[in-house]
């Protein structure tokens, strides 16, 4: 496995404290997607691509389809926050290290990491070649909260939306 250090990535779909679930079922894995700006992260992206190429050549004995590789081009995805970016999804069966800027462990109750914040991450790339097929995967080793960012997802409702009800306590 090749360790990669990713500085100042935007965090998307984090399941860092509890295993992710899909369709109501637990996947049994902790995971996160890291959004890399094509310009700002050009060197890290080149490093990741070089490791992927090496794994394909040496361990998988040939190129594999893009959908079997953990690094994706955000311009090919239907998410506005991914446009002009690359994404890499990493997962692990063991809970990853999650720390703050002072390197103090973070818990879910701290409410510090969220989809949209910026983090430093350490991942390890590895080749899968078994009965389930050939892939290049990323193992999630650790995440360090770096700074706040605009949260992704549904912003819920604003208190101003309740102005439509007025001040009356009449139900109907």
SVG drawing of the C-alpha trace seen along z (x, -y; Angstrom):
<svg xmlns="http://www.w3.org/2000/svg" viewBox="-60 -38 65 54">
<polyline fill="none" stroke="black" stroke-width="0.4" points="0.0,0.0 1.1,-3.5 0.3,-6.3 -0.9,-9.6 -1.2,-12.8 -4.0,-15.1 -3.8,-18.7 -6.9,-20.9 -9.5,-18.7 -13.2,-19.4 -15.0,-16.6 -18.0,-14.9 -20.2,-12.1 -18.4,-11.5 -19.1,-8.4 -16.2,-8.8 -17.7,-7.8 -20.2,-5.1 -20.1,-2.7 -21.9,-4.1 -25.3,-2.8 -26.8,-2.3 -30.5,-1.6 -30.9,-1.3 -28.3,1.4 -24.8,0.8 -21.9,1.2 -19.7,2.2 -17.2,-0.5 -16.2,-3.9 -15.8,-6.2 -15.4,-9.6 -15.0,-11.3 -12.4,-14.0 -12.8,-16.7 -9.6,-17.9 -9.3,-21.1 -7.7,-20.3 -5.4,-23.3 -4.7,-23.6 -4.2,-19.9 -2.4,-19.2 0.7,-17.7 -1.3,-15.4 -3.5,-14.3 -0.4,-13.5 1.0,-11.5 -2.3,-9.6 -2.5,-8.9 1.1,-7.7 0.4,-5.2 -2.8,-4.0 -0.8,-3.5 1.9,-1.6 -0.7,0.6 -2.4,1.4 0.8,2.3 2.5,4.3 -0.3,5.8 -3.3,5.9 -1.3,6.6 -3.1,4.1 -5.5,1.1 -8.9,1.4 -12.1,-0.6 -12.3,-4.1 -15.4,-2.9 -13.1,-0.5 -10.7,-3.2 -11.2,-5.3 -10.1,-8.6 -12.9,-10.1 -13.3,-13.2 -15.9,-15.4 -16.8,-16.9 -18.3,-13.5 -20.5,-13.4 -23.9,-15.0 -23.0,-17.0 -22.4,-20.8 -19.8,-20.8 -17.7,-18.3 -17.4,-20.4 -13.8,-21.3 -12.6,-18.9 -11.4,-15.4 -12.8,-13.1 -11.3,-10.2 -13.4,-7.9 -11.7,-6.0 -13.0,-3.5 -11.9,-1.2 -13.5,1.4 -11.7,0.0 -12.7,-3.4 -10.2,-5.9 -8.2,-8.4 -10.2,-11.7 -8.4,-14.7 -8.7,-18.5 -6.0,-21.1 -4.3,-20.5 -4.2,-16.7 -6.7,-16.0 -9.1,-13.1 -12.6,-14.2 -15.8,-12.4 -19.1,-12.6 -20.7,-14.6 -18.1,-17.3 -19.9,-18.2 -16.7,-19.5 -16.4,-17.6 -19.2,-17.7 -19.8,-17.5 -18.3,-20.7 -15.6,-21.4 -11.9,-21.3 -9.6,-18.5 -6.2,-17.0 -6.4,-13.3 -4.1,-10.3 -5.1,-7.5 -3.4,-4.3 -4.0,-3.1 -4.1,0.6 -4.9,3.0 -7.8,5.5 -7.5,8.6 -9.8,11.4 -13.1,13.2 -14.8,9.8 -12.8,8.4 -9.9,6.0 -10.0,2.5 -7.8,-0.3 -9.1,-1.2 -8.3,-3.8 -8.1,-2.9 -9.1,-5.7 -6.3,-6.0 -7.0,-9.4 -8.7,-12.8 -7.7,-16.1 -10.2,-18.9 -8.6,-22.0 -11.2,-24.7 -14.9,-25.4 -16.5,-25.5 -20.0,-26.0 -21.9,-22.9 -23.2,-20.6 -26.7,-19.2 -30.1,-20.4 -29.8,-23.5 -33.1,-22.7 -35.4,-25.6 -34.7,-29.1 -36.5,-30.7 -37.6,-33.4 -39.8,-30.8 -42.1,-30.7 -43.0,-34.4 -45.6,-33.1 -47.6,-31.8 -47.9,-35.2 -48.3,-35.9 -51.8,-34.4 -52.3,-31.3 -55.4,-30.4 -54.9,-27.0 -57.4,-27.5"/>
</svg>
